[in-house]
Amino acid sequence: MIAQIRGKLVIKSPGQVVVEVGGVGYQVFIPLSTYYQLPEVGKEVLLYTSTHLREDALLLYGFLTLEEKAIFELLRSVSGIGPRLATNILSGISVEELAPAISQGNLHRLHAIPGVGKKTAERMVLELREKVVEIPIPSPSTPLPPALEREGLQEDMISALINLGYKRALAAQAVARALKELPDGAGFEKLIKHSLRLLSEAA
């Protein structure tokens, strides 16, 4: 099992990165929460990874913090939640908000996460309520990188929303509205969260 990867970040996008280690490029799937805090391409990055073996592929899922990885592994233990959905869940809600939502049985908040249906939300509470309180959740005060340039940002945001399961047309509409409603200094995280809010209100 590959537990972590440290190397040069050579490619990054909202859903995946490529990390070069000893001349080999490793494709690692990531949630948006990790993407928000990645360094610039060419810099060194350390990702805590979870390895998943399929019949046709060996897949790596990476996270910047051990807490995120622990929550991912817990989500994977829930019946009906695979690694792709677990990653999408962490893209749609922060660890700091997800853990209390599960421990408090907040089904309304869990059901609002893209890709999480009513039954999945109920299983998350039933199977993880006692386990999630054992994970130390960091303070949400971790600083984020400076606001990203808007050139090319729109397509990254649309791609991120498509990865979460939204149709391209709906994603493009929400992104266009978010870019219009928020000031030019707003970064990727604020813009994507505002887009998700708009999509949730339209549902």
Secondary structure per residue as TSV (DSSP state, phi and psi in degrees):
chain	resnum	aa	ss	phi	psi
A	1	M	-	360.0	135.1
A	2	I	-	-90.8	111.3
A	3	A	-	-91.4	-24.9
A	4	Q	E	-160.4	157.8
A	5	I	E	-134.2	129.9
A	6	R	E	-124.4	125.5
A	7	G	E	-177.3	-167.4
A	8	K	E	-85.5	130.0
A	9	L	E	-78.1	112.0
A	10	V	E	-104.9	-26.2
A	11	I	E	-142.2	137.6
A	12	K	E	-141.7	140.9
A	13	S	-	-146.9	168.4
A	14	P	S	-57.5	-23.0
A	15	G	S	-110.8	-15.3
A	16	Q	E	-160.7	161.2
A	17	V	E	-135.8	165.0
A	18	V	E	-122.1	124.6
A	19	V	E	-113.8	125.3
A	20	E	E	-91.7	123.5
A	21	V	E	-129.1	114.8
A	22	G	T	58.6	35.6
A	23	G	T	86.1	-3.3
A	24	V	E	-108.1	131.2
A	25	G	E	-94.8	121.3
A	26	Y	E	-102.0	125.4
A	27	Q	E	-82.9	126.3
A	28	V	E	-129.2	125.4
A	29	F	E	-83.4	137.6
A	30	I	-	-135.1	154.4
A	31	P	-	-83.1	166.2
A	32	L	H	-62.0	-32.5
A	33	S	H	-59.6	-33.8
A	34	T	H	-77.8	-40.3
A	35	Y	H	-57.5	-39.4
A	36	Y	T	-53.0	-33.9
A	37	Q	T	-112.6	13.6
A	38	L	-	-68.6	149.2
A	39	P	-	-74.3	178.0
A	40	E	-	-70.8	154.5
A	41	V	T	-56.8	135.2
A	42	G	T	101.1	-17.0
A	43	K	S	-88.2	163.6
A	44	E	E	-78.6	143.2
A	45	V	E	-138.5	146.0
A	46	L	E	-118.3	122.2
A	47	L	E	-120.8	132.9
A	48	Y	E	-84.4	124.4
A	49	T	E	-115.3	153.8
A	50	S	E	-121.3	127.0
A	51	T	E	-98.2	131.5
A	52	H	E	-130.8	123.0
A	53	L	E	-98.8	123.7
A	54	R	-	-110.0	171.4
A	55	E	S	-61.3	-32.1
A	56	D	S	-113.0	1.5
A	57	A	-	-163.7	156.3
A	58	L	E	-110.4	115.2
A	59	L	E	-108.5	140.0
A	60	L	E	-115.1	134.5
A	61	Y	E	-118.5	129.2
A	62	G	E	-121.7	154.1
A	63	F	E	-145.5	149.6
A	64	L	S	-81.1	-20.8
A	65	T	S	-126.3	153.0
A	66	L	H	-67.9	-29.9
A	67	E	H	-64.5	-42.4
A	68	E	H	-62.6	-43.3
A	69	K	H	-63.3	-41.1
A	70	A	H	-63.5	-42.3
A	71	I	H	-64.4	-40.5
A	72	F	H	-58.1	-46.5
A	73	E	H	-64.0	-37.8
A	74	L	H	-64.1	-45.1
A	75	L	H	-60.2	-39.4
A	76	R	H	-63.6	-23.8
A	77	S	T	-78.5	-11.5
A	78	V	S	-80.4	134.5
A	79	S	T	-58.0	127.5
A	80	G	T	92.0	-4.2
A	81	I	-	-107.7	111.8
A	82	G	-	-93.6	178.9
A	83	P	H	-61.8	-35.0
A	84	R	H	-64.9	-47.0
A	85	L	H	-66.9	-39.1
A	86	A	H	-60.0	-39.7
A	87	T	H	-66.4	-41.9
A	88	N	H	-63.0	-37.1
A	89	I	H	-61.9	-44.6
A	90	L	H	-69.9	-18.9
A	91	S	H	-79.7	-27.3
A	92	G	H	-94.8	-9.8
A	93	I	S	-156.5	142.4
A	94	S	-	-75.6	156.4
A	95	V	H	-58.9	-38.1
A	96	E	H	-63.7	-26.8
A	97	E	H	-96.4	-32.5
A	98	L	H	-67.1	-46.3
A	99	A	H	-58.3	-49.2
A	100	P	H	-63.7	-36.1
A	101	A	H	-61.5	-39.3
A	102	I	H	-72.2	-48.8
A	103	S	H	-65.0	-29.9
A	104	Q	T	-92.6	-1.6
A	105	G	T	67.5	35.2
A	106	N	-	-80.4	80.8
A	107	L	H	-64.9	-33.1
A	108	H	H	-61.9	-44.8
A	109	R	H	-67.8	-41.1
A	110	L	H	-67.0	-39.3
A	111	H	H	-67.8	-21.7
A	112	A	T	-77.3	-11.2
A	113	I	S	-73.0	130.5
A	114	P	T	-53.1	127.9
A	115	G	T	91.0	-7.8
A	116	V	-	-101.0	113.1
A	117	G	-	-85.4	177.7
A	118	K	H	-61.9	-44.1
A	119	K	H	-67.1	-38.7
A	120	T	H	-64.4	-41.6
A	121	A	H	-61.1	-41.9
A	122	E	H	-65.0	-40.4
A	123	R	H	-66.4	-37.6
A	124	M	H	-59.5	-44.9
A	125	V	H	-67.3	-46.3
A	126	L	H	-62.4	-44.0
A	127	E	H	-90.1	-20.5
A	128	L	H	-116.2	-6.1
A	129	R	T	-54.1	-43.2
A	130	E	T	-81.7	-30.5
A	131	K	T	-77.5	-36.0
A	132	V	G	-68.2	-26.0
A	133	V	G	-70.4	-14.9
A	134	E	G	-82.9	-9.9
A	135	I	S	-91.4	122.2
A	136	P	-	-68.8	120.1
A	137	I	-	-96.3	125.6
A	138	P	-	-70.0	162.5
A	139	S	-	-66.1	141.6
A	140	P	T	-76.8	14.1
A	141	S	T	-89.7	7.7
A	142	T	-	-58.2	124.9
A	143	P	-	-67.6	144.3
A	144	L	-	-99.8	159.9
A	145	P	-	-65.5	163.4
A	146	P	-	-57.2	156.9
A	147	A	-	-56.1	138.5
A	148	L	-	-80.2	154.2
A	149	E	-	-66.8	144.2
A	150	R	S	-76.4	-16.2
A	151	E	T	-66.1	118.0
A	152	G	T	85.4	-10.0
A	153	L	H	-69.6	-37.6
A	154	Q	H	-57.9	-45.5
A	155	E	H	-68.3	-36.0
A	156	D	H	-62.1	-41.4
A	157	M	H	-66.8	-43.8
A	158	I	H	-61.1	-43.2
A	159	S	H	-60.7	-41.2
A	160	A	H	-63.3	-41.7
A	161	L	H	-69.9	-35.9
A	162	I	H	-63.6	-39.6
A	163	N	H	-62.4	-26.6
A	164	L	T	-84.0	-3.2
A	165	G	T	108.1	2.9
A	166	Y	-	-85.1	148.4
A	167	K	-	-67.3	149.5
A	168	R	H	-60.5	-40.6
A	169	A	H	-62.5	-44.6
A	170	L	H	-66.0	-41.8
A	171	A	H	-62.3	-43.7
A	172	A	H	-64.0	-39.0
A	173	Q	H	-64.3	-45.0
A	174	A	H	-65.4	-41.2
A	175	V	H	-65.1	-44.4
A	176	A	H	-60.4	-40.6
A	177	R	H	-69.2	-40.1
A	178	A	H	-63.7	-42.7
A	179	L	H	-63.6	-31.4
A	180	K	H	-77.0	-37.7
A	181	E	H	-83.4	-28.5
A	182	L	S	-96.9	152.1
A	183	P	-	-66.5	162.6
A	184	D	T	-60.7	-26.3
A	185	G	T	-79.2	-5.0
A	186	A	-	-67.2	134.8
A	187	G	-	-89.6	-178.1
A	188	F	H	-56.9	-45.4
A	189	E	H	-61.7	-48.8
A	190	K	H	-62.7	-40.7
A	191	L	H	-67.0	-42.9
A	192	I	H	-70.2	-36.5
A	193	K	H	-66.2	-38.8
A	194	H	H	-67.0	-38.7
A	195	S	H	-62.5	-43.5
A	196	L	H	-62.8	-37.9
A	197	R	H	-64.0	-42.4
A	198	L	H	-63.5	-41.5
A	199	L	H	-66.7	-37.5
A	200	S	H	-66.3	-38.9
A	201	E	H	-69.1	-30.5
A	202	A	H	-81.5	-16.6
A	203	A	-	-69.1	360.0
